Amino acid sequence: MVSGGIPDEIDQRLVQELLRDARAPFSRIAEAIGVSEHTVARRYRRLHTMGMRVVGTPGPQHGGPTRWMLRVHCAPDAATKIADALARRDDTSWVVIASGGTELHCAVDTHSTRERDALLLNKLPHTPRVASVSAHLILQTFAGTSDIWYAPLPRPDGQQATRPKAAAVPAELDAVDEQLMAHLAKDGRAPLTELARTTGRSPAGITRRLDRLLTTGALHLAVDYAPEYLGFNVLVRFWLRVAPGQLGTIGSALADHPQIPFVAATTGASNMVATGMFHDTHELYEYLDHRIGTLPGVQSIETAPILREVKRLAYNNASR
């Protein structure tokens, strides 16, 4: 760890290995990085105190909640107050302040038309100092999960760390599955013995359940960390207008870019949304000019800088 507690190359490699396998033993991570197991354990604990978490997030399920991406335009002096109020809601996964402090972005779940109408037609439009609300229904996720901010990092060998692809969950979850996932939502690296004790099942049984949940897409294990700790000082939201018939092609292409931790097709004039993470403005410019801007089918791109993360995880309601 370099001075000031800022993560260095070893820490970045540690995060990369966790992105490949969030539950990988420290011994395996140490071998991949080329340091001792003791060093990996110590670095992990330090990063954990700085806010890094491995968490389990549920995959999309048939009949599950509807996910919306909201753009809330408000008066500059009201942005922080409104963002904090949204962050306190249980149905929001994350909230950020963007675009000069007059626009908020957030992900929200609704389980019924009644919940949807209460928030989108009544609560938000009638909130003082809110100028407008644009709600985009998430149709298909190509990379990442809209529950959490996290990003696969470019690896030293030029390859990308493996990241989950969203898929509909074919199997129903039983009470033990739900209990297991609830525990992993708090600590995605909880030991098998701890998970077995919590659920009343054997470690071998828990291993089988974990494998099933992960392979079916019912569960994603994600690494959550403050991007600036790993040198990502420029965070942006891309709102794209993609030609009809090109959504799948463009979504899959962006999902293969290491700069894009999340991309999804949505409703609205901007029918695709993506999150971008960059080290500096020059890197963002190069990406706009030479990568995303050259994709056939991309008709327009709106780039909204993210100024402040207010809520980064469904369980994290603290303002940042």
ZASE-598925 format. One record per residue (C-alpha): x, y, z negated; residue number from 1. Coordinates in Angstrom, 2 decimals, padded with zeros to 5 digits. Layout:
BEGIN
ATOM        px        py        pz   seq
ATOM         X         Y         Z   NUM
...
This chain:
BEGIN
ATOM        px        py        pz   seq
ATOM    000.00    000.00    000.00     1
ATOM    001.43    003.33    000.98     2
ATOM    001.46    006.31   -001.33     3
ATOM   -001.86    007.80   -002.37     4
ATOM   -003.66    004.45   -002.09     5
ATOM   -004.18    004.80    001.67     6
ATOM   -004.35    001.37    003.35     7
ATOM   -001.34    000.50    005.51     8
ATOM   -000.74   -002.05    008.27     9
ATOM   -000.99   -005.02    005.92    10
ATOM   -004.36   -003.81    004.65    11
ATOM   -005.58   -003.32    008.21    12
ATOM   -004.50   -006.85    009.11    13
ATOM   -006.30   -008.14    006.01    14
ATOM   -009.52   -006.46    007.16    15
ATOM   -009.01   -007.86    010.66    16
ATOM   -008.75   -011.39    009.28    17
ATOM   -011.87   -010.87    007.16    18
ATOM   -013.70   -009.71    010.29    19
ATOM   -012.69   -012.99    011.93    20
ATOM   -013.84   -015.06    008.94    21
ATOM   -015.28   -013.16    005.98    22
ATOM   -014.96   -016.17    003.65    23
ATOM   -011.49   -017.24    004.73    24
ATOM   -009.31   -018.33    001.77    25
ATOM   -006.58   -015.92    000.75    26
ATOM   -004.03   -018.63    001.60    27
ATOM   -005.19   -018.72    005.24    28
ATOM   -005.21   -014.92    005.47    29
ATOM   -001.72   -014.77    003.97    30
ATOM   -000.40   -017.24    006.55    31
ATOM   -001.95   -015.25    009.41    32
ATOM   -000.50   -011.95    008.18    33
ATOM    002.87   -013.33    007.13    34
ATOM    002.80   -012.31    003.46    35
ATOM    002.27   -014.16    000.20    36
ATOM   -001.13   -015.25   -001.09    37
ATOM   -000.50   -013.13   -004.18    38
ATOM   -000.01   -010.07   -001.98    39
ATOM   -003.28   -010.71   -000.12    40
ATOM   -005.21   -011.15   -003.38    41
ATOM   -003.72   -007.97   -004.82    42
ATOM   -004.40   -005.97   -001.65    43
ATOM   -007.97   -007.28   -001.48    44
ATOM   -008.64   -006.22   -005.07    45
ATOM   -007.24   -002.77   -004.35    46
ATOM   -009.36   -002.34   -001.23    47
ATOM   -012.37   -003.55   -003.19    48
ATOM   -011.86   -000.79   -005.76    49
ATOM   -011.73    001.67   -002.83    50
ATOM   -015.17    000.54   -001.69    51
ATOM   -014.58   -002.35    000.71    52
ATOM   -017.17   -005.11    000.43    53
ATOM   -017.96   -008.39    002.13    54
ATOM   -021.73   -008.67    002.22    55
ATOM   -024.33   -010.97    003.67    56
ATOM   -027.03   -009.36    005.81    57
ATOM   -030.10   -011.19    007.17    58
ATOM   -030.43   -011.78    010.89    59
ATOM   -033.58   -010.90    012.83    60
ATOM   -036.50   -013.24    012.21    61
ATOM   -039.70   -013.87    014.07    62
ATOM   -042.44   -012.03    012.23    63
ATOM   -039.89   -010.02    010.27    64
ATOM   -039.83   -006.25    009.79    65
ATOM   -039.69   -003.85    012.71    66
ATOM   -036.44   -001.86    012.86    67
ATOM   -036.52    001.79    013.87    68
ATOM   -033.73    004.25    014.57    69
ATOM   -034.80    007.75    013.56    70
ATOM   -033.46    011.14    014.66    71
ATOM   -034.66    013.79    012.25    72
ATOM   -034.03    017.44    013.14    73
ATOM   -034.17    019.82    010.20    74
ATOM   -033.00    023.18    008.95    75
ATOM   -029.24    023.23    008.15    76
ATOM   -029.80    024.14    004.51    77
ATOM   -032.21    021.21    004.07    78
ATOM   -030.19    018.41    005.70    79
ATOM   -028.46    017.16    002.55    80
ATOM   -031.63    017.16    000.45    81
ATOM   -033.66    015.31    003.08    82
ATOM   -030.83    012.83    003.74    83
ATOM   -030.57    012.06    000.02    84
ATOM   -034.33    011.50   -000.17    85
ATOM   -034.17    009.07    002.77    86
ATOM   -031.21    007.27    001.18    87
ATOM   -033.24    006.61   -001.97    88
ATOM   -035.90    004.76    000.00    89
ATOM   -035.72    000.96   -000.17    90
ATOM   -036.72    000.65    003.50    91
ATOM   -033.69    002.56    004.83    92
ATOM   -030.44    000.71    005.55    93
ATOM   -028.20    003.68    006.26    94
ATOM   -028.42    007.45    006.62    95
ATOM   -025.94    009.89    008.20    96
ATOM   -025.79    013.61    008.86    97
ATOM   -024.76    014.43    012.42    98
ATOM   -024.58    017.16    015.07    99
ATOM   -023.69    020.29    013.18   100
ATOM   -025.62    019.38    010.07   101
ATOM   -029.06    019.84    011.64   102
ATOM   -029.73    016.23    012.63   103
ATOM   -030.08    013.08    010.55   104
ATOM   -029.88    009.51    011.84   105
ATOM   -031.22    006.60    009.84   106
ATOM   -032.31    002.99    010.25   107
ATOM   -035.63    002.08    008.66   108
ATOM   -037.72   -001.11    008.45   109
ATOM   -041.51   -001.23    008.57   110
ATOM   -043.46   -004.39    007.79   111
ATOM   -046.86   -003.22    009.01   112
ATOM   -048.56   -000.52    011.08   113
ATOM   -049.71    000.99    007.80   114
ATOM   -046.12    001.41    006.59   115
ATOM   -045.05    002.72    009.99   116
ATOM   -047.81    005.33    010.16   117
ATOM   -047.29    006.41    006.56   118
ATOM   -043.64    007.27    007.24   119
ATOM   -043.62    008.36    010.88   120
ATOM   -047.00    010.09    011.15   121
ATOM   -047.51    011.45    007.65   122
ATOM   -044.49    011.58    005.35   123
ATOM   -041.63    012.76    007.56   124
ATOM   -043.52    015.16    009.89   125
ATOM   -045.00    016.94    006.87   126
ATOM   -041.73    017.19    004.95   127
ATOM   -040.79    020.85    004.46   128
ATOM   -037.90    022.05    006.66   129
ATOM   -038.22    019.07    009.05   130
ATOM   -038.50    020.42    012.60   131
ATOM   -039.04    017.17    014.53   132
ATOM   -038.80    013.39    014.24   133
ATOM   -037.88    011.03    017.09   134
ATOM   -038.43    007.33    016.40   135
ATOM   -036.69    004.72    018.59   136
ATOM   -037.78    001.10    018.28   137
ATOM   -034.80   -001.26    018.39   138
ATOM   -035.51   -003.88    021.06   139
ATOM   -032.29   -005.88    021.36   140
ATOM   -029.01   -005.74    019.49   141
ATOM   -025.90   -006.61    021.51   142
ATOM   -023.19   -006.12    018.86   143
ATOM   -023.11   -005.63    015.14   144
ATOM   -026.14   -005.25    012.93   145
ATOM   -028.10   -002.10    012.21   146
ATOM   -028.06   -003.01    008.50   147
ATOM   -024.46   -001.97    007.98   148
ATOM   -021.51    000.07    009.24   149
ATOM   -018.58   -002.09    010.15   150
ATOM   -016.24   -002.40    013.09   151
ATOM   -013.98   -005.10    014.49   152
ATOM   -010.53   -003.60    014.86   153
ATOM   -008.15   -004.10    017.80   154
ATOM   -005.73   -006.87    016.86   155
ATOM   -001.95   -006.57    017.34   156
ATOM   -002.12   -009.24    020.07   157
ATOM   -004.63   -007.14    021.99   158
ATOM   -007.55   -009.44    021.26   159
ATOM   -010.64   -008.40    019.35   160
ATOM   -011.76   -009.84    016.07   161
ATOM   -014.78   -012.07    016.39   162
ATOM   -018.06   -010.36    015.63   163
ATOM   -021.57   -011.73    015.31   164
ATOM   -024.05   -011.52    018.16   165
ATOM   -027.64   -010.96    017.17   166
ATOM   -030.03   -013.84    017.82   167
ATOM   -033.54   -014.66    016.77   168
ATOM   -033.60   -017.09    013.85   169
ATOM   -035.41   -020.28    014.88   170
ATOM   -035.74   -021.94    011.47   171
ATOM   -037.76   -020.75    008.50   172
ATOM   -035.91   -020.08    005.27   173
ATOM   -036.83   -021.87    002.06   174
ATOM   -036.58   -020.56   -001.51   175
ATOM   -033.01   -021.81   -001.94   176
ATOM   -031.93   -020.10    001.29   177
ATOM   -033.46   -016.84    000.10   178
ATOM   -031.74   -017.16   -003.27   179
ATOM   -028.40   -017.90   -001.61   180
ATOM   -028.72   -014.95    000.77   181
ATOM   -029.68   -012.61   -002.07   182
ATOM   -026.49   -013.57   -003.93   183
ATOM   -024.35   -013.16   -000.82   184
ATOM   -025.86   -009.72   -000.25   185
ATOM   -024.06   -008.67   -003.43   186
ATOM   -020.82   -010.59   -002.79   187
ATOM   -020.26   -012.30    000.54   188
ATOM   -017.12   -013.99   -000.82   189
ATOM   -018.74   -015.47   -003.91   190
ATOM   -017.10   -018.87   -004.63   191
ATOM   -018.99   -022.07   -003.77   192
ATOM   -019.07   -023.02   -007.45   193
ATOM   -020.76   -019.74   -008.30   194
ATOM   -023.28   -020.12   -005.46   195
ATOM   -023.97   -023.70   -006.52   196
ATOM   -024.56   -022.65   -010.10   197
ATOM   -026.88   -019.83   -009.05   198
ATOM   -029.01   -022.01   -006.78   199
ATOM   -028.85   -025.26   -008.73   200
ATOM   -027.36   -027.13   -005.77   201
ATOM   -024.05   -028.91   -005.24   202
ATOM   -021.09   -027.16   -003.57   203
ATOM   -021.36   -029.61   -000.67   204
ATOM   -025.04   -028.75   -000.27   205
ATOM   -024.25   -025.03   -000.35   206
ATOM   -021.59   -025.53    002.34   207
ATOM   -024.14   -027.20    004.61   208
ATOM   -026.66   -024.43    004.01   209
ATOM   -024.09   -021.72    004.71   210
ATOM   -023.10   -023.39    007.96   211
ATOM   -026.75   -023.61    009.04   212
ATOM   -027.54   -020.00    008.10   213
ATOM   -024.49   -018.68    009.93   214
ATOM   -024.80   -020.81    013.07   215
ATOM   -028.52   -020.02    013.52   216
ATOM   -027.95   -016.30    013.00   217
ATOM   -030.12   -016.20    009.89   218
ATOM   -027.15   -014.74    008.01   219
ATOM   -024.34   -012.41    009.04   220
ATOM   -021.27   -011.86    006.87   221
ATOM   -020.03   -008.32    007.38   222
ATOM   -017.06   -006.34    006.11   223
ATOM   -018.15   -002.93    004.88   224
ATOM   -015.52   -000.23    004.38   225
ATOM   -015.12    003.51    004.66   226
ATOM   -013.84    004.00    008.25   227
ATOM   -011.48    006.83    007.30   228
ATOM   -009.57    004.45    005.01   229
ATOM   -008.40    002.60    008.12   230
ATOM   -007.65    005.68    010.17   231
ATOM   -011.00    006.15    011.93   232
ATOM   -011.49    009.88    011.46   233
ATOM   -013.94    010.46    014.31   234
ATOM   -017.31    008.71    014.11   235
ATOM   -019.95    009.34    016.76   236
ATOM   -023.35    008.17    017.84   237
ATOM   -023.82    007.65    021.58   238
ATOM   -027.34    008.06    022.93   239
ATOM   -027.31    006.65    026.44   240
ATOM   -029.75    006.68    029.32   241
ATOM   -029.29    003.44    031.25   242
ATOM   -030.82    002.57    034.62   243
ATOM   -033.72    000.10    034.55   244
ATOM   -032.48   -003.45    034.99   245
ATOM   -029.01   -002.58    033.63   246
ATOM   -029.67   -002.67    029.89   247
ATOM   -028.35   -006.20    029.39   248
ATOM   -025.27   -005.58    031.51   249
ATOM   -024.34   -002.30    029.84   250
ATOM   -025.16   -003.57    026.34   251
ATOM   -022.94   -006.62    026.81   252
ATOM   -020.14   -004.50    028.26   253
ATOM   -020.18   -002.09    025.32   254
ATOM   -020.29   -005.02    022.89   255
ATOM   -016.90   -006.09    024.26   256
ATOM   -015.31   -002.70    023.52   257
ATOM   -013.45   -002.70    020.17   258
ATOM   -014.42    000.96    019.67   259
ATOM   -018.12    000.03    019.47   260
ATOM   -019.20   -001.75    016.27   261
ATOM   -022.91   -001.47    017.07   262
ATOM   -024.96   -001.21    020.26   263
ATOM   -028.66   -001.83    020.87   264
ATOM   -031.38   -001.23    023.44   265
ATOM   -034.18    001.03    022.23   266
ATOM   -037.34    002.72    023.35   267
ATOM   -037.27    006.37    024.38   268
ATOM   -035.68    008.57    027.02   269
ATOM   -032.30    007.52    025.61   270
ATOM   -032.86    003.78    025.90   271
ATOM   -029.59    002.62    024.34   272
ATOM   -027.77    003.65    021.17   273
ATOM   -024.22    002.84    020.12   274
ATOM   -021.84    003.72    017.31   275
ATOM   -018.27    004.68    018.20   276
ATOM   -015.22    004.79    015.90   277
ATOM   -012.03    006.57    016.94   278
ATOM   -008.77    007.66    015.36   279
ATOM   -008.89    011.18    016.82   280
ATOM   -010.63    013.38    019.37   281
ATOM   -008.16    012.52    022.13   282
ATOM   -009.02    008.84    021.77   283
ATOM   -012.72    009.74    021.95   284
ATOM   -012.11    011.80    025.10   285
ATOM   -010.20    008.97    026.78   286
ATOM   -012.99    006.54    025.92   287
ATOM   -015.67    008.85    027.31   288
ATOM   -013.75    009.63    030.49   289
ATOM   -012.27    006.22    031.31   290
ATOM   -014.46    003.55    029.73   291
ATOM   -018.06    004.26    028.82   292
ATOM   -018.41    007.01    031.40   293
ATOM   -017.32    004.75    034.26   294
ATOM   -019.81    001.95    033.61   295
ATOM   -022.20    001.58    036.57   296
ATOM   -025.77    002.11    035.40   297
ATOM   -024.99    004.68    032.71   298
ATOM   -026.94    007.74    033.85   299
ATOM   -026.22    010.08    030.93   300
ATOM   -024.46    010.12    027.56   301
ATOM   -025.18    012.30    024.56   302
ATOM   -022.41    012.27    021.96   303
ATOM   -023.40    013.23    018.43   304
ATOM   -020.52    013.51    015.91   305
ATOM   -021.27    011.97    012.52   306
ATOM   -020.34    014.44    009.80   307
ATOM   -021.24    012.57    006.65   308
ATOM   -022.31    009.09    005.61   309
ATOM   -025.02    009.42    002.98   310
ATOM   -025.94    005.75    002.78   311
ATOM   -023.92    003.00    004.39   312
ATOM   -025.61   -000.13    003.04   313
ATOM   -029.12   -001.05    002.04   314
ATOM   -027.97   -001.58   -001.57   315
ATOM   -025.75    001.53   -001.66   316
ATOM   -027.88    004.57   -002.47   317
ATOM   -025.02    006.77   -003.58   318
ATOM   -024.38    009.92   -001.58   319
ATOM   -020.96    010.05   -000.05   320
